[in-house]
Amino acid sequence: MHIFIHTHLPAMLKLISTAMAVCITAAAFCQTSHTRYFTSRSLEKQTSREEAKFSETVLQNPDGTTTIMVKNIRKDEVVSTETYKGKEPAGVWKYKGAKPIDYAFDLVYSEKSCDVTGRRVHDYFEDNDARGYKAPKFATSAKNLIDLIAKNLRYPSVAVENNIEGKVTMSFTITAEGTIENIVINKSAHPVLDKEAARVIRGASFSSPAMENGRPVPLCITIPVSFALR
């Protein structure tokens, strides 16, 4: 930034003071940014602004998060927006023509799991008449937890671009009311993978909870979620 000394110093100081006051008053809306230009949506080949078809703007937000916005310059429309808090996805990610992805929640990390039964994951989702157990029923078309993850897990593009793989181990509770609570990452793979795995579990819904001898009971489940690039 260049600073110019003007002969009308009082007027200049007044202008600077006014500008600072405006920014302080609207601090929540002040942000810094930089933009790069590309020839295609893949953002592989950088080019000049005049020749570009797409742009990528990185916004440093007042709350410390960073938003990456990709825009189709020729159509003057936003293609995608992704927000990060450090390496962790944050806020709501939006893509043109697709459902938003909700990362507006905090991750909880702990090596301790509430599941001490040693029972296999799929056992929780199979009825066992011998002990009067009825599995929780999904409100969606998912048949079991593995099926739910397979249908809803989205490999984050930033992880694909940076060859990030790994296994996330997490535990969570299906309450006696059939809601998901206490999602905890027991073993991290990478913040972006941790967040995606937790997002999918957060989206699970049930038409009925687990039942034992006709009474609703809570379940604590530990499950690994693997991310692998082929």
C-alpha positions, -999 to 999 in steps of 0.1 A, spaced: 0 0 0 13 35 -9 9 64 14 9 99 -2 16 131 17 -8 157 7 -3 194 12 -38 197 27 -29 176 58 -60 184 80 -83 173 52 -64 141 47 -63 133 84 -101 138 85 -106 115 56 -84 88 72 -102 91 105 -136 88 88 -124 57 69 -111 41 101 -144 49 119 -164 32 91 -143 1 93 -144 -1 131 -182 4 130 -186 -24 104 -158 -46 117 -179 -78 112 -180 -70 75 -143 -61 70 -122 -88 54 -90 -92 33 -88 -112 1 -66 -122 -28 -77 -136 -62 -61 -159 -87 -73 -166 -122 -75 -199 -142 -84 -212 -176 -107 -240 -164 -129 -252 -134 -102 -276 -124 -80 -246 -114 -49 -263 -127 -36 -237 -151 -33 -201 -138 -36 -173 -163 -42 -135 -165 -74 -119 -155 -82 -109 -191 -78 -145 -203 -94 -162 -173 -127 -182 -173 -127 -189 -136 -114 -172 -105 -105 -184 -70 -108 -158 -42 -94 -165 -7 -112 -144 19 -97 -140 54 -128 -135 76 -130 -115 108 -137 -146 129 -104 -162 119 -119 -185 93 -109 -186 56 -134 -189 28 -124 -200 -7 -148 -189 -34 -146 -201 -70 -165 -181 -96 -173 -186 -133 -163 -153 -146 -179 -156 -180 -213 -164 -164 -207 -141 -134 -219 -168 -110 -204 -184 -79 -195 -221 -85 -186 -230 -49 -177 -216 -15 -157 -236 11 -148 -223 46 -120 -235 68 -109 -229 104 -73 -238 101 -73 -272 84 -108 -280 96 -139 -275 74 -163 -249 89 -196 -233 82 -218 -243 53 -202 -253 20 -221 -244 -11 -219 -258 -46 -239 -247 -76 -265 -274 -85 -259 -294 -53 -272 -295 -17 -251 -275 8 -228 -294 31 -231 -285 68 -198 -283 86 -211 -257 111 -202 -277 142 -172 -283 164 -153 -315 166 -146 -332 200 -115 -354 204 -109 -380 231 -92 -414 232 -119 -427 255 -150 -444 240 -182 -450 258 -186 -484 240 -170 -510 262 -191 -540 251 -168 -551 223 -199 -558 202 -195 -556 164 -211 -526 149 -236 -545 127 -249 -563 158 -265 -531 170 -286 -530 138 -298 -566 138 -328 -578 159 -320 -604 185 -352 -621 197 -332 -643 221 -325 -613 243 -356 -593 234 -336 -568 214 -350 -547 185 -325 -527 165 -330 -489 159 -348 -482 126 -335 -455 102 -359 -429 91 -342 -430 57 -337 -458 32 -304 -468 49 -304 -505 60 -277 -501 86 -249 -478 96 -224 -490 70 -250 -485 43 -258 -450 57 -221 -440 55 -216 -455 20 -246 -435 7 -237 -402 23 -200 -400 27 -184 -374 4 -146 -375 -1 -136 -339 4 -121 -323 -27 -92 -308 -8 -83 -342 5 -84 -356 -30 -62 -328 -43 -36 -333 -15 -37 -372 -15 -50 -373 21 -61 -407 32 -67 -424 65 -91 -441 90 -112 -421 114 -124 -439 145 -153 -423 163 -179 -430 189 -214 -416 194 -246 -423 212 -280 -431 198 -303 -420 226 -334 -437 239 -353 -410 219 -336 -420 187 -313 -390 183 -276 -388 177 -255 -372 205 -219 -371 219 -200 -376 187 -163 -380 196 -133 -385 174 -113 -413 191 -86 -415 165 -80 -388 140 -69 -392 103 -69 -356 93 -92 -327 104 -109 -326 70 -116 -363 71 -126 -362 107 -152 -335 100 -167 -353 70 -171 -386 90 -187 -367 119 -210 -348 94 -224 -380 80 -232 -395 115 -248 -362 126 -271 -365 96 -285 -399 107 -321 -400 118 -342 -428 132 -379 -436 132 -375 -456 164 -347 -462 189 -332 -495 201 -355 -515 223 -348 -542 249 -377 -561 263 -401 -535 250 -382 -505 265 -362 -479 246 -325 -480 254 -295 -458 245 -266 -472 225 -230 -462 224 -213 -472 192 -177 -470 180 -170 -472 143 -141 -468 120 -146 -448 87 -119 -453 61 -110 -428 33 -89 -443 5 -80 -430 -29 -78 -455 -57 
